[in-house]
Amino acid sequence: MRTGSFLVTAALLLALAGCVPVDSHPSSSPTGSATPVFASDAEALAAAEKAYVAYLKVSDEVANDGGKHPERLEGLATGSLLSDDLAGFKTFATKRWHSVGATKLTKAVLQSADLAPDGNGTVTVYLCEDVSGVDVVDENDRSVVSPGRPELQQFQVQLEIFRSKLIPSEREPWTGSHICD
């Protein structure tokens, strides 16, 4: 009996296998060849610089206005960078501080470009900012900047790709190699 049921099962499996059409020429499924966001590392670095300079410009404007309307940074910054800036500008408004002058980006070096095929990813850069022309003053126009503040400051900045546009999301002081040299 066992042999009989085995033969019946085997015959059924073979019969069912014959019912499934076999395509001797399988069609290849489309493989979406996504266009890379950046054609080269140089292009990624240039886009990062452009995005960061736009962010710095508006950040300086908010600081010059005493922290008023910091929402101007939305769309130009995100993540911890935006939340840290919003908190900092709240302090400016509370203490009635404002800045005078503008920050300059003097150098940028690409650390990495982690780009996914779907167009998402991050670009990380080392940046040198020149704050020699920036002062922060109180309501009586007295400087509140530490006399020992370095005029050139180094940061590692991460930018997120959002709709093929880079937006700065994280900024940390960089103590590694001297980007500002």
Long-range contacts (C-beta under 8 A, 24 or more apart in sequence): 34-117, 34-118, 34-119, 36-115, 37-115, 37-119, 37-121, 37-161, 37-164, 38-113, 38-115, 38-123, 41-110, 41-113, 44-110, 44-113, 44-115, 44-123, 45-108, 45-109, 45-110, 45-123, 45-125, 47-123, 47-166, 48-108, 48-110, 48-123, 48-125, 48-157, 48-159, 48-166, 49-105, 49-108, 49-125, 50-166, 51-76, 51-159, 51-165, 51-166, 51-167, 51-168, 52-105, 52-108, 52-125, 52-127, 52-157, 52-159, 52-168, 53-105, 55-168, 56-102, 56-103, 56-105, 56-129, 57-102, 59-85, 59-103, 60-99, 60-101, 60-102, 60-103, 60-134, 62-89, 63-89, 63-92, 63-98, 63-99, 63-136, 64-98, 64-99, 64-100, 65-98, 66-92, 66-93, 66-96, 66-97, 66-98, 67-91, 67-92, 67-93, 67-97, 67-98, 68-93, 75-167, 76-167, 76-168, 77-167, 77-168, 77-169, 78-160, 78-162, 78-167, 78-168, 78-169, 79-160, 79-169, 79-170, 80-169, 80-170, 81-157, 81-168, 81-169, 81-170, 81-171, 82-169, 84-171, 92-136, 95-138, 95-144, 96-138, 96-139, 97-136, 97-137, 97-138, 97-139, 97-144, 98-136, 98-137, 99-134, 99-135, 99-136, 99-137, 100-134, 100-135, 100-136, 100-137, 101-133, 101-134, 101-135, 102-133, 102-134, 103-129, 103-130, 103-131, 103-133, 103-134, 104-129, 104-130, 104-133, 105-129, 105-130, 106-130, 106-152, 106-180, 107-179, 107-180, 109-179, 111-156, 115-161, 119-161, 119-164, 120-161, 121-160, 121-161, 122-158, 122-159, 122-160, 122-161, 122-169, 123-158, 123-159, 123-161, 123-166, 124-156, 124-157, 124-158, 124-159, 125-156, 125-157, 125-159, 126-154, 126-155, 126-156, 126-157, 126-174, 126-176, 126-177, 126-179, 127-154, 127-155, 127-156, 127-157, 127-174, 127-179, 128-152, 128-153, 128-154, 128-179, 128-180, 129-153, 129-154, 129-155, 152-180, 153-180, 154-178, 154-179, 154-180
